[in-house]
Amino acid sequence: MTQTALWLAQRVTAAILAVCVVVHLATIIYAVQGGLTAAEILGRTRGNAAWLGFYSVFVIAAAIHAPIGLRPVLGEWLKWRGISREVFLVFFAYTLLWLGLGAVIGVFA
Amino acid sequence: MKVLVQRGNSLQEFEVPRQPSQTVLDVVTYIQRKLDPTLAYRFACRVGMCGSCAMTVNGVPCWTCRTHVDKVARADGLQIGPLKNLPVIRDLVTDMSQFFDKWALARGQFQGAKSRRDDFEKVIPASQDRKAVDAGIECIGCAVCYSACNVVAANPAYLGPAALNRAWTLVKDERSVDVPDRLRAVAGDAGCHACHTHMDCTERCPKHLSPTAAIAGLKRATAKAALKGKL
């Protein structure tokens, strides 16, 4: 059950990330036309609930997706299995969440 | 032709005459009969039915009886070794126990509900389920896919392509009565979700089966069962 749940979570978050990455890249390419400043970015994102929602979903999906993908990499390349690996991956997920949501709130507030 | 044969941790060189339509199994047989009778190897049918002559030829796992020297020999000859990912008993002979033990772990045994006194089950050959079974049923257990699989190499507990392919044919067998147990058996840390879809198994299968497709089917089936709370 655990493996299947992890697999499903990774597939679902992959689908979300596919959309998020495209929107993110398209926004960057569109926004940098004619130069870009921090003030311009903040002008768009500050107080904008839509961007807050979009990047929050992006960060949450990445924080779920990346540790699940890292799990077999650690197992197969470093032979790191067992409970210590799982603890590390939970810590890694929360670190991504903390850093990502911190940045999202930083450009919103 | 120069032939390097892996014997334990070293390579032994032999000079073998080329023949028309010569197979790699012919080469190994020549070495054992004419040059060194202590060479251990395994074969039975010689015609691609039994799968027991599988070895690694120039780094690629294959049936030696169906591999012509013309097709695989390089300018510097041939290098022949035992199948990878399996313990070597001696020279070119591997211990297949773990390979078949994993078939059992993946619940590769058929379990039906009828006895010999019941009538035959009627299975429609054109049904989607039966077509899925047909696509994977011709596996003869040669372990070429298992030897080619780099997930097995990285994770020795991984059930491997052949055992999962077998499980998939039984999941799609409408006579099976233990499908939920089988899905649970293949959904563990060493089961179908460990597959990275590199497709080495499908690339090398001498029967041109696609264990990768079978494993993808198991991933879908376990996901559906999990969503229904039946896993």
Interface residues (C-beta under 8 A of the other chain):
Chain A: M1 Q3 T4 A5 L6 W7 L8 R11 P72 G75 E76 W77
Chain B: V151 A154 N155 R184 A187 G188 D189 G191 H193 A194 H196 K219 T222 A223 A225 A226 L227 L231
